[in-house]
Amino acid sequence: MPDGFVVPNPAPLATSDGGASLQVAVAGALARLGDPVVAVRSSASDEDGVAASAAGQYETVIGVRGTAEVCHAIASCRMSAGAARVGDYRRRTSSGNPHGAAGMAVLVQRVVEAEVSGVMFTPQRPGEPTRIEASWGLGLSVVGGIVTPDAYEAAADGTIDCLVGSKLARIDLAHGLSGVVGSAVAAQQQTARTLDDGVVAALAGLGGQIAGTLGGPQDVEWAVADGKLWILQARPITAELPARRVPGPSGPAGVLTGTPGSHGTAAATARIVRGPSAFATVRRGDILVCPYTDPAWTPLFTVAAGVVTETGGALSHAAIVAREYGIPAVLGVAHATSLIGNGAQIAVDGTAGTIAFL
């Protein structure tokens, strides 16, 4: 795991000195780490529970350096506890007080400048495979659903299966600047496997150790840098994951297929949303059809009857939240916003990963 330190719930440093005590403490901790580029991650008291993960709901700031930037990022994490989307999430999942977290600690952790990264779900039941999704660069592209990642299954008998995704973009540290930057993935890498069988097997083995240590199935974020595996985060899996759809012969005419993301079915009006300016067009009971969903989009899940995205995998934050909300989701449906007309009547099956026109 990357080195780091925890800034506790504000009470110990909530003095009348205008935050000077926090700055001194952070400066000392950063100096002990060698003043690296860091990630500043939320750790709210009602986050990462066994029933509600709050996946992506609180703020995480990647790629900051120095006391001033880190203190600003800590403030951003703490302020995110009051965001409207967090209140919506708490009300929907009954994860806690809808008006604010009981406490917000913050983790400051050295950034792993990953060549490949992603998410792993350890088996939820005996005999099930370990599920891994991976893409190039930092894991923000996988958890944020902006790419359709490679999907791996590692069975208990050592068999490994891979479905290569369309990895069109990547996110990396912005060298010389704060934060991260997105870029296009080279054509030959878009269709190349991100992980060989040896790394997949090693990840699955680590996943088993983590699940055993923490006492249950785990949702694990990981990275690979210079041939070394790093574990960035682990939290309980909160809802049952649909089985992966194995590509086969084309389905019936008028049926689109994608990655099963969240169990259930819904038949309703499709509402095409390509950006935040169209959020107000979504009516209760509509099926949200969009390019991808980041945390700013998840309040729409409280009114939508189902979700269809053009990119993303079953282990992304959007899919996790859809499962916790109990609404069907089908992900990675290429060109969905063009193939499905705004206002069309469609039926979504999140277990099978299909969209039918009615």
N, C-alpha and C positions, 0 to 999 in steps of 0.2 A: 504494500500500500504506500502511496506517496506520503512523505512527511507533512506535518501540518500542526495546527493548534486550534483550540476552541476558544471563542469569545463567549462567555456565559451570558445567560439572561441578564439584561441591563442592570439589574439591581446592584451588584457589587461595584459597578463603576458609575452609578448614577449619582454623581456628586455635583456640587454647585460650581465646578471649575470649567464649565463649558465644554466638556469632553476631553480636557487635557490629559486626564488620567488614562482614558482609553487610548489616546494617541501614544503616550509613553509606553503603555503595555504592548501595543501592537508593534511599535518600533523595535522594542527589545526582542519580541518573538520573531519578527522578520529577520533581524540581524542574526539570531541563532540559526536560522535556516539558510543564511547566506544571501538574503535579499533576492529570492527567486521571483519569477512570474507565477502568480497564484490564481486559484479559483476560490471564490467566496460563495459558500453554499449555505442556504437556510437549514435550520434544524429546529423547527417549531415543536412545541410539546405535543401537538396533535397531528404530527406528520409521521408518515411511514409506520402506521399502525397495522394491526392484523386485519382490520375491516376496511380501512380507508388509507390510501397511500398519500393523497394530495399530490400525485405525480404532476410535476411541472407547474403547480399552482403558485408556489412561492418563488421569489426571485433567486436566480443564481447568476453571478457575474464572473465571467471567465476572462483571464488574460490581463490582470491588473498587477501593478508593481509599485512598491513604495508606500510609505505610511499614509500619505494623503489620499491616494487612490484607493487603498484598501479600506481606510476608514469610511470613505464615501460609499464604497460597495457594501460595507457592513450596514450602513444606514439604509441603503436601498433594500437589502434583504429584510430588515426589520420593518420598514414601511410597507413592504408587500403584504404583511399580515393583515393590513386594512383594506386590501384591494377588493373591488366588488366581486371579482371572480372567485376569490377565496371565500367570501361570505356565501355566495351561491353554492359553492362546493360543500361547505359545512352544513348548510340547510338540507342539501340533497342527500348527503351521506350520514347525517347525524353524527359527524366526527367530533363535534365539540360546540363551543359557544359561537353562534353565527356572527357575533359582533367583534371577535378578535381572539387570537391565540392566547392561551394562558401564559405562554412564555416563548421567546424566540432566541435561542442560542444560534451562533453562527460558526461554521467550520471554515477555516482558511487553510488551503491545501495546495501544495506545489502542483503546478500543471504538468501533466505528462504530455509531451508533444508527440501525439500518437500518429503512427503510420496507418493503423487500422484500429477501430474501436466499435463498441456496440453494447448489446444487452444480452443477458443469458437468463432464462427461466429454468430453474432446476425442476426435476419431476415432481408433480403434485401427488402422484399415486405410484405405488410400486409397479415396475414394468414399463412406465411411460418414459419416453426419451427426454434428454436435455434439449431444450430449444435455444438456439443462438441466432441472433441477427447481427450483421456486420456490414460496415462500409468504410470507405477511405477517410482518413483524417480524424478529427475530434468526433466524439459521440453525439454532439448536438444534432447532427444530420439524421441520426437514427432515432433518438428519443423525440425529436421535433417532427418526425415524419416527413421531412422534405425530400427524402430519397426512398425508393423501394429497395431495401437492403438485400444482401445475400441471406438466405434462410437455411440454417443447418439443423439437422437432428442427429444426436449422438445416442444410440441405443445402448442398453445395459450390456449387450453382448459385444460391444465394440464397433458395431456397424455404424457407418456415418453416411448420411444422405445430404446432398446439397442442391438447393434451387437458387441459381444465380439471379440476382436482381438487376434492375436498371439503375445503376449508381451514377446519375448524371452530374451531381454536384458534390462538393466537399466543403468542410469548414475547418480552418486552421488558425493558429495564432497569427495575429497581424504584427509581423516583426517590425520593430521601430516605432510602433504605435501601441496604444492600449486596445484591448479587446480582440475580436476575431474577425476573419474575413472569409467570404465565400468565393469559390471559383469553380469553373467547369472541370469535370474529370476527363482526362485524355481518353480518346475513343477506345484504345486498346484495353484500358483499365475498366471501362464501363461493363464489359462482358467477361472480365477475368475474375476468378475466385479471389476473395480477400484473404481467406485462411486455408492452409493445407490441413490434411487430416490429423497430423501430429499436434498442431495448435488446437484444433477443435477438441481432440481427446484430452489434452492438458487442461483446457478450460472446463470441460465436463468434470474432470477429476477434482479441480479446485471447487467447482460448484457443489459437488457432493460433500466436500470438507466444510464448506461454508454453511450449507443447510444443516449438517450434523452439529456444528458448533452453535448455531443460532436456534436450533430446535424446530425447524420446519422449512417448507419450500421457500426459496428465495428468488427475488428479482435482483439481478446483479449487473451493475455497470462495470465494464472492463476496458482495457486498452492494451495495445501492443506497441512498444517502442524499442528499437534496436534489438529486436529478438527477445525482449523480456515482457512477460505478462504482468500487468498491473491490475489490481482490484480497486475500484474507485468508490463503490457504494454497494450496500446490500440492504434490502428491506423485504418484509414478508410479501408473498403473492396474495392478493386480496380477492381475486375472483377467478373462476374456472376459465381456462384458455381453450378456445375451439381447436379442434384438430386441424393440422395444416392440410390445405387442399393440394393434392398431387395433380399436376397438369396432365390432361389426357385429351381425347378427341374433342373437337369443338362441340359445344352444347347446342341446345335447340336454338333456332332462329329467334332473334329478339331477346336473347338472354346474354348479359354481360357477366364476366367472372373476374374475381379478384381474390385477395387474401382474406379468409374468415378472421374477423377481428373481435367480434363480440356476439354471443349467442342471442337468438331470438329472430322474430320476423316482424315486418311492418309493411302495410300497404297504404300509401298516401301520396300526396302531391310532392313532386320534386321541386326543391327550391335551390336554384343555382346561386352560389355565393362565391365570388372570386376575390373579395377583399372586405375589410371592415366597413367600407362605405355602404355595403349591401346588407349589413347585419339586421337592420330594421325591417327588411322585407320578409324575414323568416317568421311564419306564424306557428302557433302551437299546433303540433301534430304533423308539421311538414317533415319531409326527409331532406336533410341537409346534404347537398352535393357540392364539393369544394375541391380545390387543388390539393390542399393539405390543411392540417389544423395545428396551430401552436397554442400555448396556454391562453392567449387572448381570445381564442375562438371557443373555448370550452363552455362559457356561459350559454352558448346556443344549444348545448346538449341538454339544458334544463327544459327546453321547449320542444326540441326536435324529437320525432318518433324513431329516427334512425339516421345513420351517417354513412356517406359514401365519399371516399377520397381518391384522388388520382395517384398519389404516392403514399408511402408509409408501410410499416409492417405491424404485425400483431403484438409486438413488444413495445411499441411506441407509447408515449404518454397519452395520446388521444385515445388509443385503443384501450389502455388501462382504465381511463376515466369512463369510457363508454361501457365497459364491463361492470364497473362499480355502479353506474347509473341504471344498468339493466336495459340498455337500448341496443338494438342490433347495429353492427358496423361491418362494412366491407371496404377494404383498403387496397391501394395499388391498382385501381381500375383505370388503365391508361385512357386519357382523353375523355374521362367521364363527363366533364362539364360541357363538352361539345356533343357527345353522343346522346346525352340525356337532355331533352328540352326543358326549359324552365316552365313549370306548371304541368309537366307530364305526370301521368299516374303510373307509379312503379311499385313493385313489391320487392323488398330487400330481405334476404335470408342471410343473417350474419353467421350462422352455423355452417352453411354450405358455401358461403362466399359468392352468392349470385344476386343479380338484379334483373328482374323480369319486367317487361312493359305490359301494362294492362289495357 
